[in-house]
Amino acid sequence: MEAKEEDVKLGANKYSERQAIGTAAQSQDKDYKEPPPAPLFEPGELKSWSFYRAGIAEFMATFLFLYITILTVMGVVKSNSKCTTVGIQGIAWSFGGMIFALVYCTAGISGGHINPAVTFGLFLARKLSLTRALFYIVMQCLGAICGAGVVKGFQKGLYESNGGGANVVAPGYTKGAGLGAEIIGTFVLVYTVFSATDAKRNARDSHVPILAPLPIGFAVFLVHLATIPITGTGINPARSLGAAIIYNRDHSWDDHWIFWVGPFIGAALAAIYHQVVIRAIPFKSRS
């Protein structure tokens, strides 16, 4: 009888790890330790090949991102009947699918940012140095310009007559509405990035790092579905800059500030929300 009671006790405790998906699960850290914040300046990075390799990876990823996505946009807008094209859903899948693929390819090299807003948010969270953040943003913008330039090189007339994939606030919407769409859309993206790459979750759940590109790409897809009718969906200042520079029409620059200010505000809010509210990092450091 005592043996059976002992079996019952063991059975009750055997799956204790699975009991609570909420607060109890958060206490199971599996020897997790909070990584130290990245230094603001790290001069030693400039002497490391891995630093430049990461920048090249960001350039190439953003180049491919703009090439595929802007080419998809051109294929949709050139057609008289949207029924013969992939439509808005196809454009959204193009952006989300490319982010999924490129984050998967480059995450182990550069972190797979492919977006100055993501880089900015991670910098605010002290996940990378200012030196690396600035280098990434420059390389992302150069890659975006080159990617849009290649698309224009294929069919210059078609590119220039169909908007060049440049982001503008659509008629019927105010600049405030466009700015709000960019802020919220970028918040969704950057918050997903923080959650999918959270080091504490990675330590607790081994499957999280493997699946990280999927929710990030899916977030991009969903945001595009919602905001393409409003701004064409920026949420990526490099993407907006590359298309604006290559298209280079006055109206593509009129609202261009929205596609920098909005994403950077959204990224900052996501970083603050994740680090302060969700992870409570400032409060932990005091204890």
PyMOL commands that set and color helices and strands:
alter all, ss='L'
color gray80, all
select helices_A, chain A and resi 2-14+16-18+23-26+43-47+49-77+82-84+87-106+116-124+130-154+156-161+163-165+175-196+199-204+208-211+213-231+237-247+250-254+258-278+281-286
alter helices_A, ss='H'
color red, helices_A
deselect
rebuild
show_as cartoon
